[in-house]
Amino acid sequence: MRRSKFRRPKVVLIFNGAQNLIAVTRSLNSAAELTKGNLQSIYACCTGKHKTSGGLYFRQLHDTVEIEIADLGTLLLADYDELCGEERVYYTVREMAKKRVRKEIKEKKEKNKKK
């Protein structure tokens, strides 16, 4: 059997501004489709280059960590990073709320300009 030239897609975990796990997607592309976000920005979040994208935190599923359905809404971002052995910096919930409001205002302005 011939090996594929393509890499296997990596599972992406999506955490909200309050740092709770809200979604598990099968790939970066599906995470971008679900959140209507920029694929490159989401990848940068997964690798640690950026903190957030579109008001959400993104992580690729680590090989040694197993996620269950029961973890949705209960698993915290800091706990997941600790399980993976990573140290990352986070925004406070208040800072994330401000970012979300700014993004919503920007989207409304752009929507009004198109009309």
Secondary structure, DSSP 8 states (H G I E B T S, - for coil): ----SS-----EEEE-TTSBEEEEESSHHHHHHHHT--HHHHHHHHHTS-S-BTTBEEEE--TT----GGGTTT-BHHHHHHHHT-------HHHHHHHHHHHHHHHHHHHHHH-
